[in-house]
Amino acid sequence: MRRQIQKLIDDEINPFVASHGGEIQLVDYLDKNVYIEMLGGCQGCAASTATLKQGVERLLRESFGSDINEIIDVTDHSAGDNPYYGDSPFG
């Protein structure tokens, strides 16, 4: 299952987030839970929750259904730089 999840991340998710300077990495698949880490532009980005819920989670659930209970983000977002909002007067 790990290989299948990683293939989906590599083929369908990472090309999209790479266009924003990010990368999603599979950390583990344990007890039907998927643990991911968001790197690069995704780490600390204000839109990372939307990316996780509307992109990563949606695609994983569509592809693997009942083989997945939860998608858990283990990223330390407080340590990341925000490439879109960091230079903004609003960020």
Residue pairs with C-beta under 8 A, 6 or more apart in sequence:
1 29
1 64
1 67
2 26
2 28
2 29
4 63
4 64
5 26
5 29
5 34
5 60
5 64
6 26
8 59
8 60
8 63
9 24
9 25
9 26
9 36
9 56
12 59
13 24
13 55
13 56
13 59
14 23
14 24
16 55
17 23
17 24
17 38
17 40
17 41
17 42
17 51
17 55
20 41
20 42
20 45
20 83
20 84
21 40
21 41
21 42
21 83
22 38
22 39
22 40
22 41
22 42
22 43
22 45
22 51
23 38
23 39
23 40
23 42
24 36
24 37
24 38
24 39
24 42
24 56
25 36
25 37
25 38
25 39
26 34
26 35
26 36
27 35
27 36
27 37
27 74
28 34
28 35
29 35
31 69
32 67
32 68
32 69
32 70
33 68
33 69
33 70
33 71
33 72
34 60
34 68
34 70
34 71
34 72
35 72
35 74
36 52
36 56
36 71
36 72
36 73
36 74
36 75
37 73
37 74
37 75
38 45
38 48
38 51
38 52
38 73
38 75
38 77
38 80
39 75
41 81
41 83
41 84
42 48
42 51
42 75
42 80
43 75
43 76
43 77
43 79
43 80
43 81
44 77
44 78
44 79
44 80
44 81
44 82
45 51
45 77
45 80
45 82
45 83
45 84
45 85
46 82
46 84
46 85
46 91
47 84
48 73
48 75
48 77
52 71
52 73
56 71
57 71
60 68
60 71
61 68
82 91
84 91
85 91
